[in-house]
Amino acid sequence: MNEWPRPRPPPRSAPSRTAPSAASHAPMHTLNVRSRSLYRRRMEVLIAGGGIAGLTLALTCHQVGVPVRVLESARSVRPLGLGINLQPNAVRELFELGLEQELAPIGVPTREWALVGRNGHDVWTEPRGLDAGYRWPQYSVHRGELEMMLYRAVLDRLGPDAVLTGHQVTGYVHANDGVKVEVSSTDGAARTIDARVLIGADGLHSAVRAQMFPGDGGPRWGGTVLWRGIAQAPPIRSGSAFVVVGNSHQRFVSFPLSPPDPATGLQTQNWIAEQSFDPQRGWRRGDWNTRVSIDEFIGRFEDWSFGWLDVPALVRNSAMVFEYPMVDRDPVDHWVHGSVALIGDAAHPMYPVGSNGASQAIVDTRVLGAAFVEHGVSRAALHAYESRLLDDMSALVLRNRGAGPFSVLGLVDERCGGLFDDIDDVVPRAEIGQVMSDYRAAAGLAIEELNSAPPTIAPTR
Ligand SMILES: Cc1cc2nc3c(=O)[nH]c(=O)nc-3n(C[C@H](O)[C@H](O)[C@H](O)COP(=O)(O)OP(=O)(O)OC[C@H]3O[C@@H](n4cnc5c(N)ncnc54)[C@H](O)[C@@H]3O)c2cc1C
């Protein structure tokens, strides 16, 4: 339906060492029918959701020797979504899972991050990833390619029964020494599966979170709508830049998902056009897969041409455009309920202004894995994970509501209405530098701290 053409096939000379067999692509629920013992055997860790968080947690559990199974509601795991960014703290964790070789062919190293005013003049540029001094790169990557890479790794390392697709977690019941997980599967059956712990990695519309917080009220829309797409276009700036152009209420973001094609010179560019509205007017449900016509919004960006970036051309060059109302949820005061815990977007969905949704989901899994190593698979481990991250992530959700690092564009609006020749006359560099450095610290991205931190999970060999 909305599977994007893979932006760039992995090079033939570097086949993934986790490539699955043809049989491992078969929907896993058909395997279940043959093997009822899958449901009877009690699992140490059951994971609701086979997205970025769920699959990374499965790999982490395997790494630390904890039996685990993933229940994924979709009938099959598919390469859905568009571009996302993986920050160095998450790349570090993927490397420590032994996925460096698999990540390299699908990720484009981000070397530059640029904020540009609506007038096309630079507000702030800074190096990123290795160029900024991190020991690990920052990568732009197609979410679907990352998802499939993780899925292949899970099947390869844990076996074909590790992910049960077509299995939707609908609820849980506490048991003395664990939890009974209620599951509805596409064969029409409703089952209960026993586990020592259940981890809700079931994303923005988490059923696990809904049971934990019945009065939560659902995702919260702050007034911004994102239109997103992918197009072939000439390199923008350095060709490895994350670029944000605009002001506090209208922005255009781009970053590449492939190196330039040697024959055409074109790159696969991921773009996001953002517009703020009155939040009272409401919007369609937050769903990553809603397709819209370009005509619905292109008029708002018709004169956004700067020589080095032609927004209308980039948008018109896109085969499909998706609309997404930028939503999050109010922070909660716990992520653990008995033997059940939330991770990733189920725990702390946030505005994507700091490129840390997928990155933090990955970091969550590693902190939880370290807690399993220290405390065993237990409620104590779940609480250790929660106390390590809950306050910081709740603060980050709120910081992102204030536009995170993009908030500098709001300062420019306030002080000169977006009209400037030299940004130093409007917002001193030291002031912008402080915003950036505060954000890095809040998001676990302070360079020296990250570089010198011991591995989240100590290597065993
Ligand atoms: C289809 C899709 C496309 C996306 N596209 C983008 C994008 O283009 N850009 C971007 O910034 N972010 C995108 N995201 C969100 C991004 O993946 C997350 O913000 C981030 O990676 C955190 O991942 P997560 O694993 O916590 O949640 P998700 O990636 O949302 O994964 C949640 C998983 O849980 C499954 N699930 C949901 N409910 C249940 C249930 N009750 N039982 C079992 N399984 C369940 C879902 O099918 C999904 O596989 C997308 C998410 C999805 C699901």
PDBQT file of the ligand as one rigid body, heavy atoms in Angstrom, charges set to zero:
ROOT
HETATM    1  C1  LIG A 501       4.245   2.019  10.070  1.00  0.00    +0.000 C 
HETATM    2  C2  LIG A 501       5.062   3.066  10.781  1.00  0.00    +0.000 A 
HETATM    3  C3  LIG A 501       5.683   4.080  10.038  1.00  0.00    +0.000 A 
HETATM    4  C4  LIG A 501       6.433   5.069  10.684  1.00  0.00    +0.000 A 
HETATM    5  N1  LIG A 501       7.028   6.037   9.935  1.00  0.00    +0.000 NA
HETATM    6  C5  LIG A 501       7.775   6.990  10.545  1.00  0.00    +0.000 A 
HETATM    7  C6  LIG A 501       8.420   8.005   9.780  1.00  0.00    +0.000 A 
HETATM    8  O1  LIG A 501       8.336   8.048   8.561  1.00  0.00    +0.000 OA
HETATM    9  N2  LIG A 501       9.145   8.964  10.442  1.00  0.00    +0.000 N 
HETATM   10  C7  LIG A 501       9.269   8.937  11.807  1.00  0.00    +0.000 A 
HETATM   11  O2  LIG A 501       9.929   9.811  12.376  1.00  0.00    +0.000 OA
HETATM   12  N3  LIG A 501       8.690   7.964  12.551  1.00  0.00    +0.000 NA
HETATM   13  C8  LIG A 501       7.936   7.006  11.961  1.00  0.00    +0.000 A 
HETATM   14  N4  LIG A 501       7.328   6.036  12.710  1.00  0.00    +0.000 N 
HETATM   15  C9  LIG A 501       7.482   6.081  14.174  1.00  0.00    +0.000 C 
HETATM   16  C10 LIG A 501       8.858   5.592  14.609  1.00  0.00    +0.000 C 
HETATM   17  O3  LIG A 501       9.092   4.305  14.104  1.00  0.00    +0.000 OA
HETATM   18  C11 LIG A 501       8.872   5.597  16.124  1.00  0.00    +0.000 C 
HETATM   19  O4  LIG A 501       8.675   6.926  16.595  1.00  0.00    +0.000 OA
HETATM   20  C12 LIG A 501      10.173   5.149  16.737  1.00  0.00    +0.000 C 
HETATM   21  O5  LIG A 501      10.899   4.312  15.889  1.00  0.00    +0.000 OA
HETATM   22  C13 LIG A 501       9.920   4.418  18.056  1.00  0.00    +0.000 C 
HETATM   23  O6  LIG A 501       9.618   3.071  17.739  1.00  0.00    +0.000 OA
HETATM   24  P1  LIG A 501       8.659   2.115  18.549  1.00  0.00    +0.000 P 
HETATM   25  O7  LIG A 501       9.156   0.744  18.257  1.00  0.00    +0.000 OA
HETATM   26  O8  LIG A 501       8.517   2.546  19.946  1.00  0.00    +0.000 OA
HETATM   27  O9  LIG A 501       7.239   2.300  17.866  1.00  0.00    +0.000 OA
HETATM   28  P2  LIG A 501       6.777   1.904  16.402  1.00  0.00    +0.000 P 
HETATM   29  O10 LIG A 501       7.882   2.032  15.435  1.00  0.00    +0.000 OA
HETATM   30  O11 LIG A 501       5.541   2.669  16.154  1.00  0.00    +0.000 OA
HETATM   31  O12 LIG A 501       6.431   0.333  16.498  1.00  0.00    +0.000 OA
HETATM   32  C14 LIG A 501       5.308  -0.178  17.202  1.00  0.00    +0.000 C 
HETATM   33  C15 LIG A 501       5.015  -1.583  16.675  1.00  0.00    +0.000 C 
HETATM   34  O13 LIG A 501       4.016  -2.174  17.488  1.00  0.00    +0.000 OA
HETATM   35  C16 LIG A 501       3.029  -2.790  16.659  1.00  0.00    +0.000 C 
HETATM   36  N5  LIG A 501       1.797  -2.811  17.450  1.00  0.00    +0.000 N 
HETATM   37  C17 LIG A 501       0.956  -1.766  17.704  1.00  0.00    +0.000 A 
HETATM   38  N6  LIG A 501      -0.032  -2.162  18.546  1.00  0.00    +0.000 NA
HETATM   39  C18 LIG A 501       0.208  -3.466  18.843  1.00  0.00    +0.000 A 
HETATM   40  C19 LIG A 501      -0.439  -4.403  19.682  1.00  0.00    +0.000 A 
HETATM   41  N7  LIG A 501      -1.520  -4.084  20.402  1.00  0.00    +0.000 N 
HETATM   42  N8  LIG A 501       0.056  -5.674  19.760  1.00  0.00    +0.000 NA
HETATM   43  C20 LIG A 501       1.163  -6.010  19.047  1.00  0.00    +0.000 A 
HETATM   44  N9  LIG A 501       1.824  -5.142  18.225  1.00  0.00    +0.000 NA
HETATM   45  C21 LIG A 501       1.357  -3.893  18.147  1.00  0.00    +0.000 A 
HETATM   46  C22 LIG A 501       3.002  -1.898  15.431  1.00  0.00    +0.000 C 
HETATM   47  O14 LIG A 501       2.476  -2.585  14.317  1.00  0.00    +0.000 OA
HETATM   48  C23 LIG A 501       4.484  -1.574  15.263  1.00  0.00    +0.000 C 
HETATM   49  O15 LIG A 501       5.159  -2.563  14.520  1.00  0.00    +0.000 OA
HETATM   50  C24 LIG A 501       6.571   5.034  12.105  1.00  0.00    +0.000 A 
HETATM   51  C25 LIG A 501       5.951   4.022  12.850  1.00  0.00    +0.000 A 
HETATM   52  C26 LIG A 501       5.211   3.027  12.209  1.00  0.00    +0.000 A 
HETATM   53  C27 LIG A 501       4.553   1.916  13.027  1.00  0.00    +0.000 C 
ENDROOT
TORSDOF 0
